[in-house]
């Protein structure tokens, strides 16, 4: 996508880890255990059966949008979502850029399509679906519904089964209002005037002329005079991390990240007429290009070689001579959607005197089986060496006489025996693989990567954010609401917390205090008492069904109330009805 690899996409590798600040409630982070340990008591039978009884199975209804869909290779020129250009350590894509302002606390969802609380005139499919999401009580169903709207009229099941990671897809909607209210050139102009937008950190100016890419970022703040002069000179403007400035983009990504189970990011690209901003290249993310304004000609090419399919790193710039015939060549109009997998080469240009504004949503950076096994295998080998003497036995004294490249053509039977021994030991590694422990560590990373949740009116009203406590007439009033054993609660949203065992401790990592800027804050967690582990697991697994505080599987009422109160005060629980004041 337009400079995808240099912009905001999820990246994990290469970023130096900052030292964690001390956490309240004993939240120090220890190294991942070598293999999963039973850090908590086995879940009581009664609690487990209660989870099964509470689990909700309702699925959102399918939407019938009248759009024409072409399933052929296509190419977005966007950068990976939510990670600014070369500042991100995960992959060639960047993390969310430093915040232009103080970190926001979880507010209510935007009331108008603009995402800034202002009502925009008219109506649009986006506005209607966002309003619909506010009426869906389950965050996982909201995520499913928004993704259904994003790829409509393609059924999501068909998309994931037949197209995801396989084909480039064009959805032609012939509805110029489909994304209205998500982001606009007027929003960009307002940000340049009112926000601390910095060149190179939040905004890039680039152009592609005579087969060469030029980046023309002046130092300092991107004031309108400088930004629009570069645009008039033929530069594409790429806004990194628009979710830091736009509440609507924030809501859009915060909901969809639960659908993907992976960080969702975005960049916005404004390209002047008769120009191209970026050279042909491929990226390391799954890309969804949403055409917001104007028109743009896209050319998408399949991976050139098998080792570029589902690429785990972004490519250098290609010349036209490096490319074959595109599998998809199309002009995107407002309301159209273009999807292509990582490794698909793409380029885009504006023609016919018309500008283009599009948003690229990116996800699934460094989220492959290979990345998972890269973390599992070293730990599996350590455990195997520790626990199985076969892994500690010495190599044959003479193995260098028949192994190695200089002996690769040898028919020595000892080579066959050596390879067989390696295969047997590798097969045994599966028994020692700390799969759950590594999954927990990746889940913890995802929690840290995630945007903070955007709350519905219901979630705000029934959580600590909606308590009527305030300062009035010289003193705080409406103080004293408390949970009781009769209070019914469930987690604020489904994907906002993860229980992780580290050493001999249990920590609950959560997203509600994350920044809208990638990794601006350190990971946030609470330490959970092992005696409260079953209750914590029940709360996490029973969402969106309510559980009475008095039914939490703890050894005492004090433990039940202390756990529920700690979670409620952190904004992680909501109650079935508003808390009454004592």
Helices and strands as residue ranges (DSSP letters): H 45-54, E 68-70, H 125-133, H 139-151, H 156-158, I 159-163, E 169-172, H 185-194, E 203-209, E 212-215, H 224-232, E 236-240, G 242-244, H 247-260, E 264-271, E 286-294, E 296-301, G 306-308, G 320-322, E 328-332, E 337-340, E 345-349, E 356-363, H 369-387, G 389-391, G 399-401, G 405-407, H 413-432, H 435-449, H 457-461, G 464-466, E 470-472, E 475-477, E 488-491, E 497-502, E 505-510, E 524-528, G 530-532, H 533-542, E 547-548, G 549-551, H 557-569, E 573-575
